[in-house]
Amino acid sequence: MHTPHTVRRSTSLDPYLDYVQQRWEEGEHTSTVLHQEIATKGYLGHYQRVKMAIAPLRRGLPINTPRERPPSLRQVARWITTT
């Protein structure tokens, strides 16, 4: 049986996650501002990655929480046919 992948892949944002977490705790919750701040520190990645990285913080979870994948159609079909 296939289990969901729960290990978060490393990204170019990783070296900046501690800073982003610190700024979040200081009250900065705007992804565009956080992106601009880490860009001045050398981050070359896209704003969208920063937005996705802080999504767990918005839900009260740790910043490095892996995103859960929705169930596949095969899994859903199995659930329906085996109950």
Beta strands, then each sheet from edge to edge (+ up, - down):
end
